[in-house]
Amino acid sequence: MDIKETSEGGIIILKVSGEIDGSNVLDFEHTLKHAAERTDRLVLDLENLEYVSSAGLRAFLIIQKEMKKEDHTMTIKHVNEEVMGIFMVTGFVKLLNIEED
């Protein structure tokens, strides 16, 4: 997993690539939390994310809930077919704020 951070007008954008699984989910969650603490609008670009495990899905959900409590938003963009399939099968398309291309 690799995460590149950029920002545009106060919005933090995290471009996530590779795989999120049990071996790196704590790093992923830490990076999301750190970014969420510094903005009220977080965007996750998942164009190059190849796989996400159930542990990774949990991390997405935790951060989104924390941001919602503060009236902040987390948006997921550019989800490729494989990862979208995982979101659909698990029902996460209804739980996460996913912006379709």
C-alpha positions in Angstrom: 0.0 0.0 0.0 1.1 3.5 -0.8 -0.6 6.8 0.1 0.2 10.1 -1.5 -1.3 13.2 0.1 -2.1 16.5 -1.7 -4.4 19.3 -0.8 -6.5 21.8 -2.7 -8.3 24.7 -1.0 -8.3 23.0 2.4 -9.5 19.7 1.1 -7.0 16.8 1.8 -6.8 14.3 -1.0 -5.3 10.9 -0.3 -4.4 8.7 -3.3 -4.3 5.1 -2.2 -2.7 2.4 -4.3 -1.8 -1.2 -3.8 -3.7 -3.4 -1.3 -5.2 -2.7 2.2 -5.2 -5.8 4.3 -4.3 -7.0 7.8 -0.6 -6.4 7.3 -1.0 -2.7 6.7 -4.4 -1.7 8.0 -3.1 0.0 11.1 -0.9 2.3 9.0 -3.8 3.0 6.7 -6.1 3.9 9.6 -3.4 6.0 11.2 -2.9 8.0 8.0 -6.7 8.5 7.6 -7.1 9.7 11.2 -4.1 12.1 10.8 -5.6 13.6 7.7 -9.1 13.8 9.1 -7.8 15.7 12.1 -6.5 18.4 9.7 -9.5 19.0 7.5 -13.3 19.1 7.3 -13.3 17.6 3.8 -11.3 14.5 3.1 -11.2 12.9 -0.4 -9.9 9.3 -0.9 -8.9 8.6 -4.5 -9.0 4.8 -4.9 -8.2 4.6 -8.7 -5.1 2.5 -8.0 -6.3 0.5 -5.1 -6.3 -3.1 -6.1 -7.8 -4.8 -3.0 -9.3 -4.0 0.3 -9.9 -6.6 3.1 -12.6 -6.6 5.7 -10.1 -4.9 8.1 -9.7 -2.1 5.5 -13.4 -1.7 5.1 -13.7 -1.3 8.9 -11.1 1.5 8.8 -13.0 3.3 6.1 -16.2 3.1 8.2 -14.5 4.2 11.4 -13.0 7.3 9.9 -16.2 8.2 8.1 -18.2 7.9 11.3 -15.7 10.1 13.2 -15.8 12.8 10.5 -19.6 12.7 10.5 -19.7 13.3 14.2 -17.8 16.6 13.6 -20.1 17.5 10.7 -17.2 16.9 8.3 -17.2 14.8 5.1 -15.2 12.0 3.6 -15.7 11.3 -0.1 -14.4 8.3 -2.0 -13.7 8.8 -5.7 -12.4 6.9 -8.7 -13.2 3.5 -7.4 -12.1 0.8 -9.8 -14.3 -2.2 -10.8 -12.5 -4.7 -8.4 -12.8 -2.5 -5.3 -16.3 -1.4 -6.2 -17.3 -5.1 -6.5 -16.0 -5.5 -2.9 -18.0 -2.5 -1.7 -21.1 -3.8 -3.5 -20.9 -7.4 -2.2 -20.3 -6.2 1.4 -23.0 -3.5 1.3 -20.5 -0.7 1.9 -21.8 1.2 -1.1 -24.7 2.1 1.1 -22.5 3.0 4.1 -19.8 5.0 2.5 -20.0 8.3 0.6 -18.9 7.1 -2.8 -18.9 9.5 -5.7 -19.3 7.6 -9.0 -17.4 8.8 -12.1 
